[in-house]
Amino acid sequence: METSSKNSVLNELIELNNDRVAGFEKALADIDDSNVDLKELFQEYAAQSRRFGQELTALVAETAGEPQTGNTVAGTLHRAWIDVKALFGGTDRASILSEAERGEDAIKKAYHVALTEGGLIGLAYETVNDQAKSIQKSHDTVKALRDMAKELK
């Protein structure tokens, strides 16, 4: 695979992980003390994405590529939507988890695309595949919590 193409795929995942960190940090700011379990979970997932971003950055740097350090436009828009939703009372547990799951859906899909269409090989493929498995577990946890919260409404 061409190095610049591989780096493009990896850089997109770096940006999405940055978005994920920012999204979970935004959610943490909006969560009240009655949802302390979500605070712990979201802190864990933000740390996970920081670690993933560092791993991906190292892969890009190995090829003398320029790692991305910013966020995507879509991620910024999603956080803006979370802000608007909060203004209209979307800070209950089910709403917070629904938004978190929406974000997890997006990053899960991006990892799937990177693995199936990104042409990654070797260490890059292994790293992204391992991260994708962790993202899937995180998604499933958030989805299960969201489903429970909806049942309790």
N, C-alpha and C positions, 0 to 999 in steps of 0.2 A: 504494500500500500504506500502511496505517496505520503511523505512525511507531513507536508502542509495540509493534506486532506485529513490525516489522522489527528493532527493538532487541532484542526477546526472542530472535529467531533469532540475531542477532549475539552477544548475551550468552551464549547456549548454546555457540556456537563459541569464544568467549573462554574460558569455563570448561573446555571440552574441550582447548583448547591449553594451559591451565594444568595440566590433568591430564597431558597428554603430556610437558610439561617435567618435572613431578614424577616421572612414571614412568621417563623416561630417566635422570634424576638418581639414582633408586633403583637402576636397573640398573647405572649407572656405579659405584656404591658396591660392588656385588656382583661385578663383573667382575675377574678376576685378570689379571696381566700377560701371560699367554699369549694373551689376546684383545685386544691393544692396538688392532687395527683396529676392533673394535666400540666401544671407548672413543671413538675419533675420530669414528666415524659417529654414535654416540648424542649426543656433544657437539654435532655439527653439527645434528642433528634437534631437540635441545633449544633451540638458538639459533634455529632456523627457527621453532619454535612461539612463542618469545618475540617474534620479529619479527611473526608473524601476529597474535598477541594485541594488539600495539601498533597494528597497522594497523586491526584491528577496533574497538579502543577509540576510535581517532580517528573512525571512522565513527559510532559511537554518540554520541560527544561533540559531533559536528557538529549533532546534532538536540537538543541539550541533554538527552540521555538520561543515565542513570546506568550506566556500564560496570561489568561484573562483575569482581571481582578474586579470587574464590575458586576452589575446585575443586568438581567434582560429587561426589555421594555414590557413584555408580558408580565413578568414578576412584579415590576413596579406598579403596573395597572391593577394586578390582583390585590396588592397591599392597599392601594387606594380604594378598591371596592370593599375591603375589610373595614377601612376607616368609615366609609359611607354607611355600611351596614351597622356599625356600632352606633352611629348617630340615631338609627331607627330601631334600636333595641335588640340588635343581633348579637348580644353578648351572653346569652344563656348557653348552657353547656352544649346542647344539641347544635346550636348555630355555630359555635366555635369549632366543634368537631366536624361539622359539615364543611366548613371552609378549609379546615386542615386536611380533610380527606380530598377535597378538590385539588389542593396543592400537591398532595401525595400522588393523586392520579396523574397529574401533569409530569412530575419527575419520573414516575414509574414508566410512563409511555416513552419519555425521552431516552431512558436507559434501554428500553426494548428496541427502539429505533437504532440507537447506537450499536447495539449488539447484532442486530439482524441486517442493517443496511450500512453501517459505518465502516465496514472493511477493516475492523480492528483485528490484530493478530498478536500472538505472543503475550508478553507481560501486560500490554495495554488491554487486550481482550480479557485476560484473567482478572485484572484489577477491576475493570468495569463490570464484569460478570459477578464478582464477589460483592461489589457495591450494590448491584441490582438486586441480589438476593436479600441484602439487608434492607433496602428500600421497600421491597415487597413485604417483608415482615412488619416493617413500620406501618406501611399502608394498611395491612390486615388488622393490626392492633387499633389504629385510629378508626377504621371502619367498624370494627366490633364495638368499640366504645360509643361511637356515634349511634349505632343501631340500638344499644342499650339505653342511651339518653333519649332517643325518640320514643322508645317504649314507655319510659317513665313520664313522658310529657302529659 
